């Protein structure tokens, strides 16, 4: 019997995909650290039983229409806004993501970015490396305190809760906004639910962790930045399009808010010449929220496991489209 055909859109360490290679014919897009060209993906998907995708691949109607054998898409991310899940669902295709394994790693990076932005860590390190440090000075690169301030978390899922937990160590007051109240988190951590406007008005640090949906697109816009404190620090580790980047740029330039730490952008990779990246009060990172070696390997293994389970007619571990049935295809 021929083995099912699996296409992986980026080069991944062999150890992580070895178990999958035992049950499937695995093809990997082999260009070191380059995204697979769309035309290659469209060609590969014609014969694929399974796809292991990155968040940089658009898995849309056009692609799915050309995928007659496709049974499962395993996305190497917790977010899945790059996939037309409704259409995949109509086609009986399982969509899987990588929650849980990345929660603490992403929360660590969120807090690192918050601290780096507040305390101007990147600017200060560059200052030393460029040989600009000539004398100690009382207000040299003075930033903002983090401890005992108010953090406002927008998007209180598992990562939001893990960030809140870290904030307790800094004795911060914790506000959050979420589509639905997370009473369990309130009890566990001692955080308080508030309407969106109250969270952004009262917080010293506004941390965006909400998934990208039609409702959250452009959620942080001119109006919301105007509502924030002039000393507010805005952190985004969710998805770029949740923010109106022009409005954020203007808010930073006009002093409507103090600083921003951004791990994500509307267009990725972001250009070094992007107006936001050029600002001294912006810390810009290349979408590395979950990027520790341990976690990325765990994510790869989870993707492979999910593919293997679907291809052997079993329930995958982390299914996005819960209504997906095992009887299809
Ligand atoms: C995710 O998992 O959605 C992250 O953005 C990837 O780092």
Boltz pocket constraint, residues with backbone or C-beta under 6 A from the ligand:
constraints:
  - pocket:
      binder: B
      contacts: [[A, 55], [A, 76], [A, 77], [A, 78], [A, 79], [A, 80], [A, 98], [A, 102], [A, 237], [A, 238], [A, 287], [A, 288], [A, 289], [A, 290], [A, 291]]
      max_distance: 6.0
